[in-house]
Amino acid sequence: MGVSRTSKGIRVCAAYKGKKDCGIVLFRNSDKKGTRILFSENSRYGKVFCSEIVGETDEFTGYMLYENGELFVDPYAFYIDGLDRWGKNVESENLRCRLDETEYDWGQDKPPLTKYEDSFVYTLHVRGYTKAPSSGLELKKRGTYKGLIDKIPYIKSLGVTAVELMPTYEMNVLDIPKLGNGSNSGNMPEGSFLNDNRTSGKIVVSDNGLIQKGNSVRQKINFWGYKEGYYFAPRTAYAMDSQNADLEFKDMVRMMHKNGIEVIMQFYFNDNASEDLVCGAIRHWVFNYHIDGVHLKGSYTAPGMVCADPALSDIKIWYYGFDYGRIYGGKAPAVRTLGEFKPDFMYASRRFLKGDDNSLGDFIKAMLNNNAESGCINYICDYEGLRLADLVSYEHKRNETNGENNGDGTDNNLSWNCGIEGKTRKTAILELRAKQIRNALTMLMFSQGTPMIFGGDEFGNSQDGNNNPYCQDNATGWVDWSQAEKGFNPGITEYLKALVKLRFKYKILHESKAFKLMDYKACGYPDLSYHGIEAWRPDLSNYSHSIGMLYCGLYEKADKEQDFFYVAYNMHWNPVTFALPKLPDGMTWHVLGDTDTASDNLKMHSVKDQTKIACAERSVKILIGVGKPIKKTVKRPVKQNKNGK
């Protein structure tokens, strides 16, 4: 499918709604009228017309398809001109499909192919990540692929191994708001809407609900971009040079790979999207743009299509649930390429973090989740829902500026404001919020799935309580980089970096296989065990808010680090003293981290009493058992002869 050059001319393979008056219009540079070519019946296969236009075709640089006299964009076009101005309303017939692709030298580019157990994912919105003046970039680079390239050193410094991009395929970002729900979209802030043809923005509706004076409808910007689009073309509005958006995107991917970072793209497909479109688009981005994986949104049929495509068997594929029986036939894959993107960890960790009853069991289960068929992407905050800083600052969403009377976005935030709703200057509240953020990051980095954070959460970026800023192309939806130097935020970033280094230094903290919770090596310790105020006897009751987890390093290879780890989680509002399990002879416990102390970034401290450890209210302590286990020699009885000698 699509339009491309051949040695003889131009090959066209396009689908139409009908079977008559179907063709293509070819355009030269600065040619508005174009050359119209009607397809003959001999070129038709069902509703698909396939033909080759031969002759002097080199002068044509663009094209549009047409049916019954109306122009429309080829959904398989590799590049589309006309949508380069962000938020500008352009009718589809005024767009142009570019005919030629620009050659690109990939050099020695190689995909990182990072395994799920070795991955740390960083999700971001290309425009929103660097659009704010506080990003520190020159104006022309803000909100672009070039701007993202400039942030690669920072992203790498966090220990990130994969960047997940919210939709970056081409689309018209303007949406007509829903009507008839009591909302007139009149209170949307500057930047989140545009008025078509510079009209007043007043919406006029007839008695039967149909829009009159359509040019006066105030249109929302679909800032996030979860909608149908032109799946084969890069978003030109995200390019510093809109005429070379494809080259900029490829530069970005190449530089990410050079720094050992994978690129995962999000795609939103409707349920009626054809297999040819879905798989064709993803193949195009994998083959021509070297992306490393996709996160499929929307269509419940798309994952099955992509998983069944032999050409896409090496890329990462993320979705909410897979039919493993159909995909693998009951056998675990040699390499895990699929990734489960479910909110299970988010719900469980949020409830435990804020101190809910009946939450410990789900938290333990979520922390252990790790299966043989696929990776498991764990996150506490994603693009939808509250930011991490807002999760500990708001108990209720603040979505009024979205223009839907605060009716959009989830009400199930599972958040706690630490005592005061919203912004405050009270030091005690701010300290508690910073501690809760450190607690959350510790839970995430000690989980056995693949950790993911949303860009900016590592330094306290806030959306002022808006948990659904899908239309907020402004300070609300943009990352505020100035927050990185305020309050406790610098310490939070450094704490995250320390956690990431710790996680990937020790294999026991990021295993490829699920823990068995058994002493299957007969070393005296299970691979993972649970503890409480008494060693080996955890309190798993409905009202328990604390748990100790012991990771046994003896299950690692002898030439690797074989240290033990004990992580004490106390989400109770009172201090708790945990009894420490005894280490093998020759090893001693040391405190490595304590979220109760803002400046304690995994600096080792000795423990005087090796039998217990006190844990402050709503805090996490990380202990490490160091030293070499002393192997006890067993004296064998000496055999005596008949004379007793």
N, C-alpha and C positions, 0 to 999 in steps of 0.2 A: 504494500500500500504506500501511496505517496507519489511525489513528483521528483524526478532526478534526471540528471544529464546522462546520456550514453554516447558512444562513439559516433552514432548517427544523428542524434538530436536530443529530444526530451521525451522521456517515458512517463506516462501518466497512468496511475491506477487509483481510482477514487470511488467512494460509495456515495450514492444519492438517495433521496427519499423516494423518487419516482423512477420512471423509465424513459421519459421523453424530455426533449429540450435540455439536455445535460451537456456541459462542456467546460472549457477552461479559457480564461483571459490571460494572455501573456503581456507583460509590461516591460518597456525599456526604461532606462533612467529618465526621470522627469517626464514620464509619459502617463497622463492621467486617464486617457481613454482606453488604451490597450488594444490588443489584437484578439478578437473573439474567435474561438474555434469550437464548432459543434461536433460532438461525437456521433458516429453513425451507429446504427443498430448492430452492425457486425462486430462492434467493439464491446457489446454489452454481455455480461455474465450475471444474470439475476439483476440486482440493482447496482452492480459494480461495473464501471467502464474502464477498460484497459486498452491503451493505445500508445503508439509511438509517433511523435511529431518529428519529421525529418526535414532537412533543408538548412537554411541559414538561421540558426536559432541562437547563435552565440551572443547576439546583441540583447537578448531578453535576460533580465536580471530578477524579475519578480513575477508573481502570478496570483490569481484568485480563481476558485471554482465558481461555477454558476449553474443555476437550475431555474427554469421558467423566468429567466431574465434577472434573477436576484443573485448578487454575489455573496459568497460565504467563504470562510477561512478553511483551508485544508487542515483537518485535525492531525494530520501526519507531517505537517510542515516543520522543518528543522529550525526555522528562525522566522520571527514575525516582526515587521516594522510597524510602528504606530502607537505602541503602548509604552513608550520609553518615558513619558512624563507621568509621574506617580499621581494617581487619582484623577487624571483627565478622562472625561467621558468621550470615548471614540466609538462610533457605530462600527459594527463588524465589517460592513461593506467598504469602509474607508481604510481598512487595514491592508497590508500587503505581505504575502508570503515570499520570503527570500528564496531564490532558486539555488544558489551555490553556497556550499560550506567553505569556510576558510581553513586552509591547511594549518596543522599545529604540530610542532615538534615536541614530543613527550620526553625525549632524551632517554635517560635510564630509569624512568618512573616505574616503580614496582608497588603493588598493593601490600600494606603491612600484614594482612591476614592474621590479625591478633585474635587469639582464642577468647571465648567469653569469660573464662575464669581469670584472664589477664587484662581485662578491659575495664575502663572507666569512661563513661559516656557523659558528654556535655551538650545539652540541647539549647538551641538558640534560634532567634529570628534574625535573618540577615540584616534587615533594615533596622529593626529595633535595637539590635545589639550595639551599634556604633552611631546611631543617628543623633543622639544628644550631644550638645556642645561639650559636656563633661567627659566625652570619650577621649578627648585630647588629640583627635585627628583633624587635619585640615578640612575645611568645609566641603570640598568636592569629593572627598573620600568617605564622608559620613554616610552610613546606611548602604554601603556597597560591598561587592566582593573584594575590591582592593582594600577597603577599610578592614574587612575581616582578616585579610592576609597580614595586615600590620599588627593584628592582635594575636597572631599565632604564637609568638614567643611567650606572651602572658599565659595563653591557654596551655601551652606545653609545660610551663612552670608549675601548673596545678597538678601535673601528672596525668592529664587527660590522654586517652588513647583513641577516642572516637568522637567526632562532632556530628550531632544530628541536626539537620537543617529543616525548619518548618518550610512548607511548600515554596519552592523556588522556580517552578515551571510557569510559563507565561499565562497571564489571565487579565481580564478587566476587573479591577478590584472594587468597582462601584456596585453596590447592591441597593435595590429598592426596599425600604423597610417594610415590615409586616404591618398591615392595616387592620382596623376593626378590633384592636385590643385595648383601646383607650389611650394609646400612645400616639403622639404626633411627632416624635423625635425632635421636639423643639428645644430640648435642653442638652443636646450633645455639645461637647466642648469644641473649640476651634481645632481643626485638624482631623476631626473624625467624620466630617461630612463635606460634601460639595453640592452646590446648586447647579443643576443643569442649565446651561445658557444664561447663567447669571440672573436667574429669577429670584423672587422673594423667598422661595423655599416653602411657601404655604402649600399644604396638600389639600386638594379639592376632590371630594369623593361623591359620586352620585348615589341615589337612594338604594340602588341594588348592589353597591359595593364596588362598582367599576370606577377606575380612575378617570377623571376628566381633566383636561389641560395637563397632559402627561409631562410636558416640559417644565412644570412647576414643582415636580416631586423632588423633595430633598433626599439625596441618596447617601447611604452610609458607605464608608470605606470598609471593605472586608480586609482588615489589617492582617489577620492571621492567614487567610487564603485557603481555607478548607472548602473548596468548591471545584466544579468542573473547570477545566482550562485547556490550554493547548499544550498537551503533555510532552511533546517532543522538543519544545522550544524553551530556552532559558529566559528567565524574567529580565527583560531589558531595563526596567526601572531600578534594578538593583546594581546596575553597572555604572561605573564612573564614566566610561565611554559607551554609550548605549548602542553604538554601531558595532561594537566588538564585545558584546556581553558574553558570547560563547568563549572567546579567548580569555576573558577575565575569569570566568568560572573555571576553566581548565587550569589557569595559573594558580587559582586558589587550591584546587584539588592536588596539583603537583606539589605545591609548597606544603600542604598538609601531609602528604605522603613522605616528603623529604624529612619531615619532623616526626615521622612514625605515627601519624594520626590518620585514622580512617574517616571517610565521609559517608554518612548515611542520609538519604533523602526521604522526606515524607511525601506520599502521594495519596490524594483523596480521589477515589473512583466511586461513581454511582453504581447501584446494583445492576443496571442494564449495560454497563461497559463491556464491550466484546473482548474475547480472549486475545484477538489480534491487536487490539488497541492497548490493552493492559501489558501484555508480555512484550509487544513491539516497542512500547515506550521505555520500559525498564531495560530491555536489551540495548536500546539506543543510548541510554545514559551510562550503562555499564561499559559498552564497547567504545563509545566515542568520548565520554567524559570521565571514564575510569572511576566511577563511584564504587563504593565497597559494599553497599547494601541499601535496602529500602525498608521504610516503615509504612505499611499499608493501612489506610484509613478508609472508612465508609463501607464499600462493597464487601459482603460476606463471601462472595464467590472468587474474588481476586486472589486471595492467598492460595487456594487450590490450583488456580491457573499458573501462578508464578512458581510454586513448588514443583509442578509437573514439567516445567520447561527445562530440558537438559542443559541448555546454554546458560542457565542461571543457577546451576547446582552449587557453585562455589561462593556465591554472595550471601551476605547476611539478610535474612527476611524476618521482619518483626510484625507481629499481629496479636490480636486478642484471641488466643485459642487456635489450635490446629487439630486436624483429623489425622493423628499419628498412625492409626491403623491403616488408613488408605495411603498415606505418604510413604511409610516405612515397612508396612506389611508385618508388623510385630517385631522387627529387628532394629536395634539401636544403630544410628549412623556412626561411621568411623570418625567423622568430624561434625561437630554441632554447628549448623548454619542457621537454623531457625531460632527465633528468640520470642519468648512469651512476654508480651507487654501488658500486664494486668495490674490493677490497682490494689491487689491483695496486700502487698507489703505496705503500701501507703496507708490503708485503713488500719491495719494492725499496729503499725508503729505509732501512728498519730494517737490512737486510743491509749496505748500504753504510755506514751510521752506525757499526755495530759492527766494521767492518773485515774483513768476509768476503771471501775470494777469489771470483772469478767473479761479482761483484756490480755492477761499473761499468756494463756494457752495459744491464742492466735498469734501473739508476738513471737513465741518460741517457734511455732510452725513456719511463720514467714521468714524468720532468720535462717532457718535450715533449708528452705526451699531450693532444691538443686537437682535437676533430673538428667537422665542420660540422653533423652531425645532432643532437648533444646536448651538454650540459655534462658535465664530468667532475669529480666530487666527490673531492678528494684529502684524505687524512687519514693521520696516523701513529698516532693512537690514537682508537678509537671507544668506545662504551659497553661493548662486550664486549672483553675482553682487558685487558692491563695499562694502568694510567694512565701518563702520560708520565713522572712522577717515579719510578714503579716500573719502567718500562722500562729505566732506567739504574741501578737498585738491586737488581733480582732477576733471576736466571737461571732460577728455577724458581717455578712458581705456588704459592701458599699458600692453598688453598681448603678446608682441613679444616673450618672453621666452617660450611661450607655443608651439612654432614651427609651427604656422599657419599664419604667416605674419600679426599678429594682426587682423585676420579676424574672430576669434571666439569671443564669448561673446557678450552681448547686447551693442548696441550703445545708447540705450535710458536710460541713467543713471540718468537723472534729478538731476544732481549734480551741485555744485558751489564751486569753489576753494577759495573763499573769497579774491580774488585779485591776487594771484600768483599760478601758476600751480606747484603742487608737493611740495617737501620739501623746507623749508625756516627757517631762523633764525629771521625774523622780528617779533618783539614782538606784534605789533598791529595786524598782520595777525594771529598769533598763538592765541591771546586772542579772536579774532572774531571766529576762528574755534572752540575753546573750548566752547564759548557761543552758537554757532549753535548746537553743540552736546548736550548741556544742554537743548536747546530748543526742539530738537528732542526727547530726553528722556521724557521731560515733556508732550509733545503731546501724546507719547505712553502710559504713565502711567495714563493719564486722559481720554483715550479712553475707551469706554464701552465694547469693546471686550476683549479677553484674550491677554495680552501683551507677546511678545516673543523677545528675543535678541539672537544674535549669540555670542558664547563664546569668550571673549576677547574684544568685542566691548565696554564693560563697562570701560576699561582702555586704550582705544586708540590703540589697536593692528592694524597694517597696513599691507597691501599686496602690497605696493608700486604702487598702481593704477591698479593692475591686478584684473579684475572683473570676471575671470573664471579660477581659478587655479586648475582645475580638475586633472592635471598631476603633480602638484608641490609638490612632497614629499621632501621638503627642507624648508629653512627659510621663503620662500614666503608663503607656505601653512601651516606652523606651527604657533602656537600662540607664540608671543614674550612676555614673562612675564616680561622682563626688562622694558617694556614700562609702567608698572603699577606705577613706581616710577619717571617717567620723566615728566617735564613740568607741565601742568595743569591736567594730568591724575589722580593723587591721589584724587584730588577734585571731578573729574567726578564720580569716583567710589562711594565716600561718598555721593554725591548728589543723585545718583541712589538709594542707600540704603535708604536714607531719603524719596524719592518718594514712594518706595515700602511700607515702613511702613505707610506712610500717606494714600496710596490707600486702604490698607487692614484694617486700623483702622476705616474708615468711610464707612458704607454700601452704602451711596449715591454715592460714587465714583466707586463702582463696583457692580452695580445692576444686578440681574438675568433676569429682564425684561426690555424691551425697554422703554425709557422715552416717556410720552404722550405729553409733551410740553403744558400741560393744568393745570389749577388750579382745579383739580378734588376733592380736599379735602376742598375747600372753605376756604383756610387759607390765601388768599391774594397773593399767589405766585404760579406760575407753578412749576412743579418738576424741569424743566430746562428751562431757558430763555436766550435770546440773547440781547446784548447791544453794544453800540458804544460810540462815543463822547457825545451822549445824551443817558441817561438811557432809556431802553425799546425801543430804536429806532436804531437798528443795521444798518450799511451800508453794504448791501449785493450786491452792484453793482459789475460789472466785474473788476473794477479797485481798489476794496477794498483789503487791506492787513492786516486788523485788525478786531478783534472780541472779545467781552467779554462774557463769559459764567457763568451764575449764577446757582449754584446747591443749591436747597432749602432743608435744613436738617429737616424741619418740616414733611417731608414725611416718616421719619423713626419712629420707635416705641418710645414711650415716655421714656422707660427705656434705650434707646440708645443715643449716641451722636447726637445732633440735630443742630450742627453748620452749618452755611451757608458757601459756597465757591464761590469766584468770581475769575475766571482765565482770565487775560487779555493777549491776544496774539497780539503782534505787529510785524509783519514780514516786515513792511515798513522800508525803509532806512532813515526815519525821525522819531523823537519822536512823540508820540501821547498821549494826555490826555483823559482818559476815565471818563465819569460821572458815579459815583457809585450809584446803586439803593439803596433806603432807606431801612434799616433793620427794623424789628419790634422793638418797644420801649423796651429798656432794653438790646439791643445788639449793639455792635460796631465793626467796621472793623479794622483788624490788618493785616499788611503785613507778610506773612508767608515765601515767597520765591521770589527771583528775579534772573533770569538767567543772568542779566547784571553784577552781582557781583559774582566773582568766589568762594569766601569762604562762601557765604550765603546759608547754607544747612538747609533751613526751620526753621530758628530761628525767633520767633515772634517779630515784631516791631509795635509800635503803629502808627496810622495814624492821623495826626493833623486835616486835612480837611476831614471830613467824606463824602463830596459830590463828590470828584473827586480823581483820582490817575494818576500820570504821569508815562508813560511807555517808556523807552529808545528805540532807534531804534533796530530792530531785537532782541527783547527780550520778555520774558514772566514773568508776575507777578502773584503770587498766593496770594490771600487774604482770610482770614477766618473771619467770623462773629461770635463772641463769646458773651456769656452772656445768661441770661434767659429772654425770651419774657415776657413782662408784660401784663397780661390779663386785658383788660379794662372792668370795671364793668358798666353795663348799668342800669341807674336809671329808674325804671318803675313808671309811673304816679300813684299817690294814688287815689283810687276811693273815691268819695264823696257821702255822703248819701243825702237824700232829703232836709235836713236842711243845706246843704253846708258844712258839717263837715266830 
